[in-house]
Amino acid sequence: MSDDQPSLDSKPKSWIDRIAQIFSDEPTDTKSLLELLRNAEQDQVLEADALSIIEGALQVSSMQVRDIMIPRSQVVTVESKLNITEIVELVAKASHSRFPVVGDNVDNVMGILLAKDLLPLMLGKNTEKFNIKDIVRPATFVPESKRLNILLREFRETRQHMAIVIDEYGSVCGAVTIEDVLEQIVGEIEDEHDVDDDSYIKKFDEENHIVKALTPVDEFNEYFKTDFSDQEFTTVGGLVLQKFGHIPERGETTNVGPFLVTILNADSRQIKLMKVTSNKISTPN
């Protein structure tokens, strides 16, 4: 071999070789795995977006439906007694694609209405004989304690996009969609119907709220009747991050004013979702 000819060892390593080298230490738990992945991102072996998705996927396995569900009070339902004109008006105003259909009360879920199933009926001439029971799809019920990774697998297997969440007593406590789960992995998914300030804060119960880190401070103040300054930070996530002094991991807690804040979802760069708890919260109607 000529002295001028490069040896095999001098060839640039492929990205597969570099990742294999990173994992040569064989991480023994999720925390050490994330540490290796973050080092890989710093060494430019992984893209930042790829790292964020991996972190989201790992966190999903430890999150439960109750962490991300749409609370019962915010679920838009369709009453089975409505006529087709009233239903179309409700669907158009809400701009959702799926709606739980309920009987006498919210706990009596009869099925799921897909907005697209209304189109053939609207084109027909005989709507007097309309009965919503003829077009509703079967509803899927899941406990609020179900892990998100299991729910995502079930959504894929059954090709369902929405599930009704029930508590330990069998009462409806909310709803969850496949989009809600995917957003924990890839980040916020917006479409032309999303309203930026529509779902920043979700009431879980009288003392607990699920709050997105991107919630503007002024909107948080208006909702909770607080007076946090927005001069330095414009989002609640910024206020909480300052309080921690570091990027917190899921489950870490800190006190911010009269609230106990628990991190529900965060990656190596930012906080995404929090639970805000206080006995002093005066919630709006």
C-alpha positions as a Markdown table, in Angstrom:
| # | Residue | x | y | z |
|---|---|---|---|---|
| 1 | Met | 0.0 | 0.0 | 0.0 |
| 2 | Ser | 1.3 | 3.4 | -1.0 |
| 3 | Asp | 2.1 | 5.9 | 1.8 |
| 4 | Asp | -0.1 | 8.4 | -0.1 |
| 5 | Gln | -3.1 | 6.0 | -0.1 |
| 6 | Pro | -5.4 | 6.6 | 2.9 |
| 7 | Ser | -6.0 | 3.7 | 5.2 |
| 8 | Leu | -9.5 | 2.4 | 5.9 |
| 9 | Asp | -9.3 | 3.9 | 9.4 |
| 10 | Ser | -8.9 | 7.4 | 8.0 |
| 11 | Lys | -12.1 | 7.3 | 6.0 |
| 12 | Pro | -14.8 | 9.7 | 7.3 |
| 13 | Lys | -17.3 | 7.8 | 9.5 |
| 14 | Ser | -20.8 | 7.5 | 8.3 |
| 15 | Trp | -23.6 | 8.8 | 10.5 |
| 16 | Ile | -24.5 | 5.1 | 11.3 |
| 17 | Asp | -20.9 | 4.6 | 12.6 |
| 18 | Arg | -21.1 | 7.7 | 14.6 |
| 19 | Ile | -24.4 | 6.8 | 16.2 |
| 20 | Ala | -23.1 | 3.3 | 16.9 |
| 21 | Gln | -20.1 | 4.8 | 18.7 |
| 22 | Ile | -22.3 | 7.0 | 20.8 |
| 23 | Phe | -24.3 | 4.0 | 21.9 |
| 24 | Ser | -21.3 | 1.9 | 22.7 |
| 25 | Asp | -21.7 | 2.8 | 26.4 |
| 26 | Glu | -25.1 | 1.0 | 26.4 |
| 27 | Pro | -27.4 | 3.3 | 28.3 |
| 28 | Thr | -29.3 | 1.5 | 31.0 |
| 29 | Asp | -32.3 | 3.8 | 31.5 |
| 30 | Thr | -34.2 | 6.5 | 29.7 |
| 31 | Lys | -32.3 | 9.3 | 31.4 |
| 32 | Ser | -28.9 | 8.1 | 30.3 |
| 33 | Leu | -30.3 | 7.4 | 26.8 |
| 34 | Leu | -31.5 | 11.0 | 26.6 |
| 35 | Glu | -28.2 | 12.2 | 27.8 |
| 36 | Leu | -26.5 | 10.4 | 25.0 |
| 37 | Leu | -28.9 | 11.7 | 22.4 |
| 38 | Arg | -28.4 | 15.2 | 23.6 |
| 39 | Asn | -24.7 | 14.8 | 23.3 |
| 40 | Ala | -25.3 | 13.5 | 19.8 |
| 41 | Glu | -27.2 | 16.6 | 18.9 |
| 42 | Gln | -24.5 | 18.8 | 20.3 |
| 43 | Asp | -22.0 | 16.9 | 18.2 |
| 44 | Gln | -24.3 | 17.4 | 15.2 |
| 45 | Val | -24.9 | 13.7 | 14.7 |
| 46 | Leu | -28.6 | 14.3 | 15.2 |
| 47 | Glu | -30.7 | 17.3 | 14.0 |
| 48 | Ala | -32.3 | 19.3 | 16.8 |
| 49 | Asp | -35.8 | 18.6 | 15.3 |
| 50 | Ala | -35.1 | 14.9 | 15.3 |
| 51 | Leu | -33.9 | 15.0 | 18.9 |
| 52 | Ser | -37.1 | 16.8 | 19.9 |
| 53 | Ile | -39.3 | 14.1 | 18.2 |
| 54 | Ile | -37.3 | 11.3 | 19.9 |
| 55 | Glu | -37.7 | 13.0 | 23.3 |
| 56 | Gly | -41.4 | 13.5 | 22.7 |
| 57 | Ala | -41.8 | 9.8 | 21.8 |
| 58 | Leu | -40.0 | 8.7 | 24.9 |
| 59 | Gln | -42.1 | 11.0 | 27.1 |
| 60 | Val | -45.4 | 9.8 | 25.6 |
| 61 | Ser | -44.7 | 6.3 | 27.1 |
| 62 | Ser | -44.8 | 7.8 | 30.6 |
| 63 | Met | -47.7 | 10.2 | 30.1 |
| 64 | Gln | -51.4 | 9.3 | 30.7 |
| 65 | Val | -54.6 | 10.3 | 28.9 |
| 66 | Arg | -55.5 | 12.7 | 31.8 |
| 67 | Asp | -52.4 | 14.8 | 31.0 |
| 68 | Ile | -53.6 | 15.9 | 27.6 |
| 69 | Met | -57.3 | 15.2 | 27.3 |
| 70 | Ile | -59.9 | 17.8 | 26.4 |
| 71 | Pro | -61.8 | 18.3 | 29.7 |
| 72 | Arg | -65.5 | 17.5 | 29.8 |
| 73 | Ser | -66.4 | 21.2 | 30.1 |
| 74 | Gln | -64.7 | 22.0 | 26.8 |
| 75 | Val | -65.9 | 19.1 | 24.7 |
| 76 | Val | -68.3 | 20.2 | 22.0 |
| 77 | Thr | -71.1 | 17.6 | 21.9 |
| 78 | Val | -74.1 | 17.1 | 19.7 |
| 79 | Glu | -77.4 | 16.4 | 21.3 |
| 80 | Ser | -79.3 | 13.6 | 19.6 |
| 81 | Lys | -82.6 | 15.5 | 19.7 |
| 82 | Leu | -81.3 | 18.3 | 17.4 |
| 83 | Asn | -82.6 | 18.4 | 13.8 |
| 84 | Ile | -80.1 | 18.4 | 10.9 |
| 85 | Thr | -80.2 | 22.2 | 10.4 |
| 86 | Glu | -79.3 | 22.7 | 14.1 |
| 87 | Ile | -76.5 | 20.2 | 13.9 |
| 88 | Val | -75.0 | 21.7 | 10.7 |
| 89 | Glu | -75.0 | 25.1 | 12.4 |
| 90 | Leu | -73.3 | 23.7 | 15.5 |
| 91 | Val | -70.7 | 21.8 | 13.4 |
| 92 | Ala | -70.0 | 24.9 | 11.2 |
| 93 | Lys | -69.5 | 27.1 | 14.2 |
| 94 | Ala | -67.2 | 24.6 | 16.1 |
| 95 | Ser | -65.1 | 23.8 | 12.9 |
| 96 | His | -64.2 | 20.4 | 14.3 |
| 97 | Ser | -64.4 | 17.1 | 12.3 |
| 98 | Arg | -65.6 | 14.8 | 15.0 |
| 99 | Phe | -68.3 | 15.3 | 17.7 |
| 100 | Pro | -69.5 | 13.0 | 20.5 |
| 101 | Val | -73.3 | 12.5 | 20.2 |
| 102 | Val | -75.0 | 12.5 | 23.6 |
| 103 | Gly | -78.5 | 11.6 | 24.8 |
| 104 | Asp | -80.1 | 13.1 | 27.9 |
| 105 | Asn | -76.7 | 14.1 | 29.4 |
| 106 | Val | -73.0 | 14.0 | 28.6 |
| 107 | Asp | -72.5 | 10.6 | 30.3 |
| 108 | Asn | -74.9 | 9.1 | 27.8 |
| 109 | Val | -72.6 | 9.0 | 24.7 |
| 110 | Met | -74.3 | 7.3 | 21.8 |
| 111 | Gly | -71.5 | 7.5 | 19.3 |
| 112 | Ile | -69.2 | 9.8 | 17.3 |
| 113 | Leu | -70.5 | 12.1 | 14.5 |
| 114 | Leu | -68.1 | 12.8 | 11.6 |
| 115 | Ala | -68.8 | 16.1 | 10.0 |
| 116 | Lys | -68.3 | 14.7 | 6.5 |
| 117 | Asp | -71.2 | 12.2 | 7.0 |
| 118 | Leu | -73.6 | 15.2 | 7.0 |
| 119 | Leu | -72.7 | 16.2 | 3.4 |
| 120 | Pro | -74.7 | 13.5 | 1.6 |
| 121 | Leu | -77.7 | 14.2 | 3.8 |
| 122 | Met | -77.6 | 18.0 | 3.1 |
| 123 | Leu | -77.5 | 17.2 | -0.6 |
| 124 | Gly | -80.6 | 15.1 | -0.3 |
| 125 | Lys | -84.1 | 16.4 | -0.5 |
| 126 | Asn | -85.8 | 14.4 | 2.2 |
| 127 | Thr | -84.3 | 15.5 | 5.5 |
| 128 | Glu | -87.5 | 15.3 | 7.5 |
| 129 | Lys | -86.8 | 11.6 | 8.3 |
| 130 | Phe | -83.3 | 12.4 | 9.5 |
| 131 | Asn | -82.2 | 10.4 | 12.5 |
| 132 | Ile | -78.7 | 11.0 | 13.8 |
| 133 | Lys | -78.6 | 7.4 | 15.1 |
| 134 | Asp | -78.4 | 6.3 | 11.5 |
| 135 | Ile | -75.0 | 8.0 | 10.8 |
| 136 | Val | -73.1 | 8.0 | 14.1 |
| 137 | Arg | -70.0 | 5.9 | 14.4 |
| 138 | Pro | -69.3 | 3.6 | 17.4 |
| 139 | Ala | -67.6 | 5.5 | 20.3 |
| 140 | Thr | -64.3 | 4.2 | 21.9 |
| 141 | Phe | -64.0 | 4.6 | 25.6 |
| 142 | Val | -60.7 | 4.8 | 27.4 |
| 143 | Pro | -59.7 | 5.3 | 31.1 |
| 144 | Glu | -58.0 | 8.5 | 32.0 |
| 145 | Ser | -55.1 | 6.4 | 33.4 |
| 146 | Lys | -54.3 | 4.8 | 30.0 |
| 147 | Arg | -50.7 | 5.5 | 28.8 |
| 148 | Leu | -50.4 | 7.6 | 25.6 |
| 149 | Asn | -48.2 | 5.1 | 23.8 |
| 150 | Ile | -50.8 | 2.4 | 24.3 |
| 151 | Leu | -53.6 | 4.7 | 23.2 |
| 152 | Leu | -51.6 | 5.7 | 20.0 |
| 153 | Arg | -51.2 | 2.1 | 19.1 |
| 154 | Glu | -54.9 | 1.4 | 19.6 |
| 155 | Phe | -55.8 | 4.4 | 17.5 |
| 156 | Arg | -53.6 | 3.1 | 14.7 |
| 157 | Glu | -55.0 | -0.5 | 15.0 |
| 158 | Thr | -58.6 | 0.5 | 15.0 |
| 159 | Arg | -58.2 | 3.6 | 12.7 |
| 160 | Gln | -60.1 | 5.7 | 15.3 |
| 161 | His | -59.2 | 9.3 | 15.7 |
| 162 | Met | -61.2 | 10.2 | 18.9 |
| 163 | Ala | -61.9 | 8.4 | 22.2 |
| 164 | Ile | -64.2 | 9.3 | 25.1 |
| 165 | Val | -62.3 | 9.4 | 28.4 |
| 166 | Ile | -64.0 | 8.0 | 31.5 |
| 167 | Asp | -63.0 | 8.1 | 35.1 |
| 168 | Glu | -62.9 | 5.2 | 37.6 |
| 169 | Tyr | -66.7 | 5.5 | 38.2 |
| 170 | Gly | -67.5 | 5.3 | 34.5 |
| 171 | Ser | -68.5 | 8.9 | 34.1 |
| 172 | Val | -67.3 | 10.9 | 31.1 |
| 173 | Cys | -64.5 | 13.3 | 32.1 |
| 174 | Gly | -63.2 | 14.4 | 28.7 |
| 175 | Ala | -62.2 | 13.4 | 25.2 |
| 176 | Val | -58.9 | 12.8 | 23.4 |
| 177 | Thr | -57.9 | 12.7 | 19.8 |
| 178 | Ile | -55.0 | 11.1 | 17.9 |
| 179 | Glu | -53.9 | 14.7 | 17.1 |
| 180 | Asp | -53.6 | 15.4 | 20.8 |
| 181 | Val | -51.2 | 12.4 | 21.2 |
| 182 | Leu | -49.1 | 13.3 | 18.1 |
| 183 | Glu | -48.7 | 16.8 | 19.3 |
| 184 | Gln | -46.8 | 15.5 | 22.3 |
| 185 | Ile | -44.3 | 13.9 | 19.9 |
| 186 | Val | -43.9 | 16.3 | 17.0 |
| 187 | Gly | -45.2 | 19.6 | 18.6 |
| 188 | Glu | -48.2 | 21.7 | 17.9 |
| 189 | Ile | -50.2 | 20.7 | 14.9 |
| 190 | Glu | -52.2 | 23.6 | 13.5 |
| 191 | Asp | -54.7 | 23.8 | 10.7 |
| 192 | Glu | -56.7 | 26.5 | 9.1 |
| 193 | His | -59.4 | 26.2 | 11.8 |
| 194 | Asp | -57.1 | 26.4 | 14.8 |
| 195 | Val | -57.4 | 29.5 | 17.0 |
| 196 | Asp | -54.2 | 30.5 | 18.8 |
| 197 | Asp | -55.9 | 31.4 | 22.0 |
| 198 | Asp | -58.7 | 28.8 | 22.0 |
| 199 | Ser | -57.1 | 26.0 | 24.0 |
| 200 | Tyr | -54.1 | 27.4 | 25.9 |
| 201 | Ile | -55.7 | 26.6 | 29.2 |
| 202 | Lys | -57.8 | 23.6 | 29.9 |
| 203 | Lys | -59.6 | 23.1 | 33.2 |
| 204 | Phe | -59.1 | 19.6 | 34.7 |
| 205 | Asp | -61.0 | 20.1 | 38.0 |
| 206 | Glu | -61.6 | 22.9 | 40.5 |
| 207 | Glu | -57.9 | 23.0 | 41.6 |
| 208 | Asn | -56.0 | 21.9 | 38.5 |
| 209 | His | -55.5 | 23.2 | 35.0 |
| 210 | Ile | -53.5 | 22.0 | 32.0 |
| 211 | Val | -51.6 | 25.0 | 30.6 |
| 212 | Lys | -49.5 | 25.2 | 27.4 |
| 213 | Ala | -46.1 | 26.8 | 28.0 |
| 214 | Leu | -46.8 | 29.1 | 25.0 |
| 215 | Thr | -49.7 | 30.7 | 26.9 |
| 216 | Pro | -49.3 | 34.5 | 26.8 |
| 217 | Val | -48.8 | 36.0 | 30.2 |
| 218 | Asp | -51.6 | 38.5 | 29.7 |
| 219 | Glu | -54.0 | 35.7 | 28.9 |
| 220 | Phe | -52.9 | 33.7 | 31.9 |
| 221 | Asn | -53.4 | 36.8 | 34.1 |
| 222 | Glu | -56.9 | 37.4 | 32.6 |
| 223 | Tyr | -57.9 | 33.7 | 33.2 |
| 224 | Phe | -56.6 | 33.3 | 36.7 |
| 225 | Lys | -57.0 | 36.9 | 37.9 |
| 226 | Thr | -53.2 | 37.3 | 38.5 |
| 227 | Asp | -50.8 | 40.1 | 37.8 |
| 228 | Phe | -47.6 | 38.5 | 36.5 |
| 229 | Ser | -45.4 | 40.9 | 34.6 |
| 230 | Asp | -44.9 | 40.4 | 30.8 |
| 231 | Gln | -42.0 | 42.8 | 30.5 |
| 232 | Glu | -39.3 | 40.2 | 30.6 |
| 233 | Phe | -41.2 | 37.1 | 29.4 |
| 234 | Thr | -44.2 | 37.1 | 27.2 |
| 235 | Thr | -45.2 | 33.4 | 27.8 |
| 236 | Val | -45.9 | 31.5 | 31.0 |
| 237 | Gly | -43.2 | 29.0 | 29.9 |
| 238 | Gly | -40.7 | 31.8 | 30.2 |
| 239 | Leu | -41.8 | 32.6 | 33.7 |
| 240 | Val | -41.6 | 29.0 | 34.8 |
| 241 | Leu | -38.3 | 28.4 | 33.2 |
| 242 | Gln | -36.8 | 31.4 | 35.0 |
| 243 | Lys | -38.1 | 30.0 | 38.3 |
| 244 | Phe | -36.4 | 26.6 | 37.6 |
| 245 | Gly | -33.2 | 28.1 | 36.4 |
| 246 | His | -32.7 | 25.1 | 34.0 |
| 247 | Ile | -34.7 | 23.1 | 31.5 |
| 248 | Pro | -36.9 | 20.9 | 33.8 |
| 249 | Glu | -37.8 | 17.3 | 33.1 |
| 250 | Arg | -41.2 | 15.8 | 33.3 |
| 251 | Gly | -42.5 | 15.5 | 36.9 |
| 252 | Glu | -40.4 | 18.4 | 38.3 |
| 253 | Thr | -42.3 | 21.0 | 40.3 |
| 254 | Thr | -41.9 | 24.5 | 41.4 |
| 255 | Asn | -44.0 | 27.3 | 43.0 |
| 256 | Val | -44.9 | 30.3 | 40.9 |
| 257 | Gly | -46.9 | 32.8 | 42.8 |
| 258 | Pro | -49.8 | 31.1 | 44.4 |
| 259 | Phe | -49.5 | 28.1 | 42.0 |
| 260 | Leu | -47.7 | 24.7 | 42.1 |
| 261 | Val | -46.5 | 24.1 | 38.6 |
| 262 | Thr | -45.8 | 20.5 | 37.5 |
| 263 | Ile | -44.0 | 19.8 | 34.2 |
| 264 | Leu | -46.0 | 17.4 | 32.0 |
| 265 | Asn | -43.9 | 17.6 | 28.8 |
| 266 | Ala | -40.6 | 19.2 | 28.0 |
| 267 | Asp | -37.6 | 18.5 | 25.7 |
| 268 | Ser | -34.0 | 19.6 | 25.9 |
| 269 | Arg | -34.8 | 23.1 | 24.6 |
| 270 | Gln | -38.2 | 24.1 | 26.0 |
| 271 | Ile | -41.1 | 23.4 | 28.3 |
| 272 | Lys | -44.3 | 22.4 | 26.4 |
| 273 | Leu | -47.0 | 21.5 | 28.8 |
| 274 | Met | -47.7 | 22.1 | 32.5 |
| 275 | Lys | -50.2 | 21.3 | 35.2 |
| 276 | Val | -51.1 | 24.4 | 37.3 |
| 277 | Thr | -52.5 | 23.6 | 40.8 |
| 278 | Ser | -53.8 | 26.0 | 43.4 |
| 279 | Asn | -56.5 | 26.0 | 46.1 |
| 280 | Lys | -56.8 | 29.7 | 45.6 |
| 281 | Ile | -57.7 | 29.7 | 41.9 |
| 282 | Ser | -60.9 | 31.6 | 41.2 |
| 283 | Thr | -61.9 | 30.2 | 37.8 |
| 284 | Pro | -64.2 | 31.9 | 35.4 |
| 285 | Asn | -67.5 | 30.5 | 34.5 |
